[in-house]
Amino acid sequence: MTGHLLSYAIWVPIVAGLIVLAAGGDKHAGVQRWLALAGALAGFLVTIPLYTGFDVHNAGMQFEEMRPWIDSFNINYHLGVDGLSVWFVILNAFTTLMVVLAGWQVIQERVGQYMAAFLIMSGLINGAFAALDAILFYVFFEAMLIPMYLVIGIWGGPRRVYASIKFFLYTFLGSLLTLVAFIYLYYQSGGSFEIAEYQRLPLTMTAQTLVLVAFFFAFAVKVPMWPVHTWLPDAHVEAPTGGSMVLAAITLKLGAYGFLRFALPIAPDASREYAWVFVLLSLVAVVYIGFVALVQTDMKKLVAYSSISHMGFVTLGFFMFAQGTQLNPFAVEGAIVQMISHGFVSAAMFFSIGVMYDRVHSRKIADYGGVANKMPIFASFFMLFAMANAGLPGTSGFVGEFFVVLGAVQVNFWYAVLAATTLIFGAAYTLWMYKRVIFGEVANDHVAHLSDVNPREFLVLTVLAVAVLGMGLYPKPFTDLMHFSVNDLIWHVSQTKLPQ
């Protein structure tokens, strides 16, 4: 089994999703729910050996699988993970399990299609994180748009069609340039789509710059970086709770992962030359989007803008070059830790908002007030997640941000000052929202009739709380897996690839 773990991580949830679809219509909704839960649980369990069997001292690819796919173009079914990607496969499977539980009673129409969409999307996303062949990556990277497009477009809010089309067009059109870059690299390498081959391929500065621009348009949209971020708030607001959880926790990470796997190692000289552009855009996202979040009246839109600000922290860490030549290990590790933490915290925040929405059917902050009087258990969980979103020490939200700020101090003190403002803005918009929604007197009849969390909601909130606190109090298991791979990436990016 250990020789095919990544294939299991990809195909177990996909097959489970197809089985759920085959189980019939809504009259079999109960069966479909249990089949989806079994598939999501199986999909998560097959990723556990990726952690337990991972060699933390090996910076290279592990659990590799290689099979010919399209021989005439030398395209292979080539899978593998290293310290940069293994956690995201596990995080994706974990989030999918939470999403199935989150939609257990909430989704009443087309239950099978809803559950199947997330299971199939989970497998496709794992394929993108594990692909070591450029075309295989591209196929998985594009295919996962389809289930998310359907989730937003079918089960979303009143403006779901607009939001789903905007989401699809932004992300699809951006990634077309990546395909052009892959085809160029294919011919430059003598006919290979192996990502490792591209990372060794000498390229002129002009070629590296054009390749970096192509990767930027694909991955910056997916992160999303400012100013190509406008699709995300619309998608979050209209998406159902499960869609928002996966969108924030996982799909945004594919964009950031693309910079790690493609942009930095394939175009290192151009990345160093133009790092200031990425740093500037990231700092704008951290500061400006923080102000934008402050004025939001919709809880989901506020958390969506919060995600953009936090992901700005991630890209800042990736492109923080010291002395113009070398990546900063503190900043890079902190950025990856922030990606994992944001997966836990954003999923928890959107699920918490979903719990209230299921009862009141409103996301407007003004429609709440005094929720703690009727839902004290929920209010306690929501407080923890709000604090984590603000970066409170002891929660996962603090660890990555601390590392990035620490790395920023070594590069430029003012970078660190601007980056650290996210801790201030994060506390301001998150706690102000929490105060208006949770504290005070019972605001209206809707709040007066609220009931506290049920056992299913309590289970999901507890699991997410354990993840947020566990990572915040003991981040070593997370950093150990990535440490050697980060150092290896730093060494590669510090070397020139200009033809000698």
C-alpha angles and dihedrals in degrees: 000000000000090000092064104034094124092049089051090050089054104038104033093069092039093052090044089053091052090049090052090051091050092053092084138247134318093297085072094045093124092055091045092054093053092045090051092049091049090049094048091047091049090047090054096044093054089058094056093080088057086068100036093045097041117119103223092195094057114088094186133082118296135192088029122184124187129185130154112252112169105010097185091065097031091245114157139191090238119165134176142137135214134181090288095059112021095084092054093056089053093043091051093052090046093050092049090055090051091048093053090052092044093056096041098111100007097069109068102159126063089358095167094051091048095051093041092052091059094044093050091044090052091057093046092050091050087052091055092050093047101039116115094176115079096222092045088052091048093050093051092040092055098035093059089063091069099064091043091049089053094045092054095038098048107030099027133104132278094293094041097125093053092046094047094049092046090049092049097045095047095049097037097047092045093054095050088079088057090060089052089052091049092052091049091050090047091061094040091054093050097256109325133129093189110130091211089056091054090052090058096041116113111232133180118244090253092053092046091050093051092046090049091051090051092050091045094059092050100043101032089058091050096048085038109232124188125293097022092055102096096101093062102068091048092048093048095047094050099037120094116250094268091049092053091048094054094039093055100032100044121004094056088055091060088066093051090044089054090061090052097046101035119011101046101041098034096046104025097150093050090044091056092044095051100030089112090065092055091044091051094049091046093051090049088053092049096048107027097040088049088061091046091053090054093065099046119121095188116077095214092048090050092053090044091057088044088058091054090052093048093047087052085063088055097053089043089058093048096053099039101122120185117215088355095279113069139046118243111245094205091052096045095047090045091052092052091046088050089054092054093043092048087054091059098038099043092047089051093048094049092045090051091051088048091054090058094041091054088060104036101022092222134102094190114119090215091062092064138059133141095027090147089068091063103026108035095156092050091045090056093052092044090052090055093050092045090053090048090050088053091050101250113182110254093040127089091249091070100051101065095039091051091052093049093048089047089053092046092056089059091054106035128347093215091054087057093048093051093043092050090058087079087072089056097042092042091055091045100053097033098047093040089055090046093050094051095045103038109026134060131042122330102279104204146345093278091060091041091061096047119127124207124252120301123226094269093051091044090054094051093045092048094050092048091046091053090051093049094047095039093055092042095051099036114020094159096100089055097046095043093063094051102037101089094039090051091051090049090051090049091052092050094048091049091059122083119240095191112128110261 
